[in-house]
């Protein structure tokens, strides 16, 4: 895992080496402001407080984000922890940096709820931040990672709360954004505090001390092969398969069929001549950077791509969720299904025309139908999965081809579908349609009585 301690000089050298014509004066001024704001302050670990914003800024620089984001990382605590006002930041560093600092400050403010309400409110704040400016969430990831690296300085109850929040909120969001390196680090640090015995056991396995368990782990030994282009990816796969025998069912082409978060790579697991099981991941340099930093890497590849569009659509969905869940009561009621929509592993299934539909694991044909269109869902009567008629509560798996059979005379969905509909979208549409049908029935009855009375 990356070193948690860096000096400003190391940050400056890194930026100078890896950025094109960086504004080093801007970076130095931000550091001077941060040093002045945090002068004389220490963290619970005993180290100077300034070490934290420098560590956050260094990680943002490693992610290759715009220098404004790195500068905002240096300044992200000055408003909360000193007499500096956000307007002071705006005057000295401009609107963009001030906006980032302001958003992170609002995201960091303590939530005075407990239990599920606290969880829901933190989740809501993360969603709001992503929907408005995803760069804020990159900053929050960097901030949270350094806090986890130095979590030993916190009292035990705070260690557990911060670790659980990291595992249940931050890591899954990083996964949805395709940021596998960040996701893995968040999980590793949190795991060490939430399940220390299991963590030590897994650590011993990774250190090759517990040989009895190694046969059960396919990708303990993994090799990444980075090549120049897509054609070379497939050529390298062919060479490997000529040399060693692949494990059946462990060849995955995520280049032709990317994961819902945009991840692309060729995976194959093979038996080597020494009898070891090794997973190979073959990708281009751009695919590699996207696999490590996901959406964040698109700031390096500004031309855009299908992956970027998919992730942007997902963030637009988050904005829509915010509009729909206006009250805290509604938010808490819908929380479980929002977690399914956002955090569950994703599957990708197909229409008969070959269009890809992204759904959470455990989704059914009803979720698929409503993902196509609300009218398709409302009038659904049956589903063919891979040319076989299946029940509407059948769980879908990646690669399924689904055809929805509709009846144009059907008036409304079956309320019983709520028992197995998994997505928030499908459940909302079923509830809305059912509510409108019942309302229409009452209006019709009342209207009939009025006519009869006359």
N, C-alpha and C positions, 0 to 999 in steps of 0.2 A: 504494500500500500504506500501511497505517496507520503513523503516526509511532512509532518505537520508544522515544522518550524522553518521559516525563511526570513532572511533580512531584506530590507528594502533594496540594498545594492544587488542582491540576487534577482529580485523582481525586475529592477531596472535593466540589468544585463540580459535577462530572458526576453524582455520586451524588445530591446534593441536588436537582439539576434534574430528574433522570430517574426517581427512585424515590419511591414514596409513603410519606411519614413514615419515612424511613430513620433507623436508630439511628447517628447520626454519632459519638456518644461511643464506641460499639463500634469503629467504623472508626478513630478517632483513637488509641484504646488499642492497637489492633493495629499501627498505624504506629509508635507509640512502642516497642513490643516489638521490631518488626523493625529499627528504627534502632539500638536498643541491642545487638541480637544481631549486627548486621553492621557495627558501628562500627569505622572504621579499615580496613575491607576493601575491596579494589578488584577489579574483574574484569580479565581479560587485555587488554581494550580500553583499560584505564586509567581507566575511569569508576568512580564509587563503586558498591559492590555493591548498595546499597539501591535504585538505579535499576531493577534487574531485578525484584524483587518488586512494586514500584509499577507497572511496565509490565505485568506479568502481571495484577495486580488491575484495572488500567484496562481491559484487554482483556476480562476477565470481566464487568466492569460494562457495557461496550459490548454484550456478548452478552445483557444483561438478566437475568443469573442472580441468584438470591437473594443478599442481602447476606452471608449466611454464607459463600457460595462466594467472594465478593470478599474478605472478611476472611481466609479460608483462603489465598487467593492471596497476600496480603501476608505471611502467616506460613509459606508453604510450604517455605522453606529454613532456618527458625530451628533446627529440631531437628538437621538434618544439619550445619549450619555453625557451631554455637555450643554453649554448655553447657546450653542449654534442653533439658529433657526433655519428652516428649509429655504427661506428667502435669501439668507446669507449664502447658502450653497448655490442658489439660482443666479445670484448676482456674480459670484466669482467663477462658476463653472458652467453656466448655461442651463437652458430649460431641460434638455434631454437627461443630463446627469442628475439634475435636481429631481426630475420626475422619477427616475429609478430609485434614488435614495429615499424619496418620500414614500414610494410604494413598498419598499422593503421595510421601512420603519413601521408602516401601518400593519404589515404582515407579521412583524415581530412583537407587536404589543400584546401583553398578556391577556388571555381569555379567562374570565372569572367564573366560568362554569365548571362543573365536575362531570365525570363519567361520560355518557354518550353525548350529552349536550356540548361538552367541551370538544369532544372528537368531531362532532358535526360542525361546530363553529370553525374549528381549524381547517376542516375540509372545505367549508364554504369559502374561507379566505383564500385558500390555495387556488380554488377554482376561479375566483374573481381575479386573482393576480394573473393566472394563465390566460384568461379570456381577454384581459386588457393589454398585457405585454409579457410574453413568455420569457423575456430576458430577466424579469424579476425572479422567476422561479429558478433560473440558472444560478442567480446570485444566492437564492435561499438554499439551494443544494450545496453550494460551496460553503456557505455559512454553517449549515447543519453538519456537514462532513467534519469541519474543523472542531465544532462543538463536541461531536462524537469522539474524535481523536483525543480530546482533553476531558472526557466525561468523568474520569476518575476523580476530578476535583469537586464534583457535585455530591450532595448527600444521596444516600441509597434510593430514597423514594423518587427523587428527581431523575436519577440515573434510569430507573425503570420506566418512568413516564416518558422521558425523552427518547429512550430506545424504542419503546413500543410505538410511539407516534412516528418515529423514523421508519419502522418496519411496516406499519399499516397504512401510512399516508404517503410519505416521501418516496420510498422505494417503488411502490406500484406506479406512482405517477412517472417516475424516471423510466420505468419499464415501458409505459405507454408512449413516452416520448422517444423511445428507441435508445436511451442512454444507458447501455448495459454496464459500462464500467462504473458509473455513478450508482446505479441500482445495486451492483454487487458489493460495492464498498459500504453503502448504507446498510445492507443486510448483514454483512460480516460484523461491522461494529455493533449493531443492535443485538445480534445473536449472542455476542460475547457477554452482554450484560443481562439479557433475558433468560438465557439458558447456558450458564457458564460451564456446567459439567459436560453437556453435549458439545459445546464449543471446543472444549479441551480434547474431547474424544475425536472430533472431526479433525482438529488440528494435528493430533497424533497420526491419524490416517493419512493426512496430506503430507506428513513428514515420513511416510512409509514405515511406520512403526507397528501397525496392526495389519499384518499381511493377510489375516483370515477374511477381512472385509473387502480387500482390494478387488476380488473377482466380481463383486456385485456392482462395482462402479465403472461404467463404460467410458466416461470421459475424464477420468482422473488425469490421464496423460493425454493432453491435447496439443496439436501442432497447428499453427496458423500459417498458411502459405499466401503471401501477398504477391500478385502478379500485375502485369501492365494493363491488361484489358480482359474483357469477358471471354473472348476466344481462348485466351491462355488459361482461364479458369477451367474450362472444360477439357482442354488439352492436358492440364496437370492432373485432373481427375482420372483421365484415361491411363496416364502413365502409372499412377498409384494402383489402379485396379489390375494392371498388367503385372505388377510386382508382387502384390499381396492380395489375400482373399478378403473381400468385404463381408461384414456381419449382415446377415439378411435383415431387411426392414430398417436398416440404419443409414440408408442413402437418402439425403434430402436436398432437393433443388430449390433453394430460396432465392435464386436469381430469376428463374422463370416465374416463380410463384412467391413473391416476397411475403414476409410476415405482415400482419395488419399494421404494425408500427413502422413498416418500411424496411426492416432488416433484410439484407441480401447477402447470400454466401452459399457456397456448395458445402455440404457436410457429408462425410463418409466415415464410418467406423470400421476398422480393419484389424485382422489378426496378423501380426508381424511374424517374421520368420523365427523370432525368439519366443513366440507364444504370447506376447503381450497384446492387449487390446488398446488401440490408439485411435482417437478421433482426430480427423483432419478437417480444418475449415479453410476453404480456398476462396479468395476474394481479391478484388482490386484495391488499390490504395484508398480510393474514395469510399468504397464500401466499408473498408476497415475503419476509417475515421467516423463514418456514419454509425457503425456498430458500436463504437466506443462512446460517442457523444450525441448520437441521434440528431434531434432537431437543432441542437446547438451547432452542429457541424455545417448546417446550411448557411450559416453566416460566412462560411468560407466558400461555399458554392452558391453564389448569389443568383446564378442563372435559373435555379428552381428545378424541381423534378416532380415526378409522380408522388414520391414519398413525402416531399414537403407539402404538396397539396393535400395528401391524406391527413397529415398531422394538423395542418391548418384547419381542415374541415372538422377534425375532432375538437379543436379548441373553440371553433364556432358553436359546436354542440354544447360545450360547457357554458358558453354565453347564453344559449337558449335555455339551458337548465336553470341558470340564475333568474331569468325572466319568469319562468314557470313556477319556481319555488320562492315566491316573494316573502312568505312568512316563515318564521323559525319553526312553527308547528308543522307546516307542510314539509319543510326540509327534514325534520326528524322522522316523519311518517315515511318519507321516500328514501331515507338514507340507505337501508339495506339493499334496495334495488339499484340505487346509484352506485353502490360499491360493486355490485355484480356487473353493471354496465361498464364501469371505468377500470376496475382493478382486476377482475377475473382474467384468466388466460383467454386469449381470443382464438376463434376459429374462423376460417374463411371457406364459404360454401358458394355454390354457383347456381345461377338461373340456367334454364335450358339453352339460352342464347350465349352463355359463357360469361355473363357479367358476374363480378365478384362481390359478395355481400359479407361484410365484417360483422360478426356477432360474438357475444361472450360465450365462453364454454358452458354447456348445459342448455343452450338455446334450443327451441323447438320449432316446428314448421309455422306455428302461430307467430313467433318472433320474426321469422323470415318473411311471412306474408305482410306483416305491418312494416317491415323494413323496405319492402317493395313500394307499397302505397297503402294508405289507410283504407281505401275502398276495397283493395284486394284482401286485406285482413278482415274487414267487416263482412264480406261476402264469401269468405273461405268455407268450404265444406269438406275438403279432403286434400291429401298431399301425396304425391309420388316422390319417393326418395330413391334415386338411382333406378328409375323405371319400375319400382315396386310400391304398391299402395301401402301406406303406413298410417298408424294412428297419429292424431295431431299432437299428442304429448310425447312423441318419440324424440329422444335427444339427438341432435345433429352432431356430426363429426366433420373435421376439416376434409375438404375434397368432395363432399356430397353434392349431387346435382338434384335440386328440388324444383318440382313443378307444382304450383298451387292450383287446385281445382275450385272454381267459384260458381256460385249460383246467383244470377242477376236478380232473382226474385227474393233472395234473402234480405230481410229488413235490418237485422242487427246481429252483432256477434253474440256468442253464448257466454253468459256471465261465468260459467264453470271454467272457461279458459283461463281465468285469473289464477286457478290452482296450479297451472304449469307454465304460464307465460313468464319469461325470465327478465325481459328487458323493461326498463322504465317506460320507454316509448310505447310498447305494445300494451302494457297494463293501463297506461293513461288513456289510450285510444279506446280500449275495451270499456273502461269505466265511463268515459265521456259518452260513447255510443249507447251504452246500457242506460245511463241516466237520462239521456234525451228520449229514448224509447219509452221508458216508464213515464216520463213527464208528458210525452205525447199521448200515451194511453189515458192518463188522468184527464187531460184536456178534452180528449175525445168523449170520455164518459160524461164529463160535466156538460159538454156541448149537446150531447144526446139528451140529457135530462132537461136542459133548457128548452130544447125543441119539443120534447114530450110535454113539458109543462104548459107550453102554449097551445 
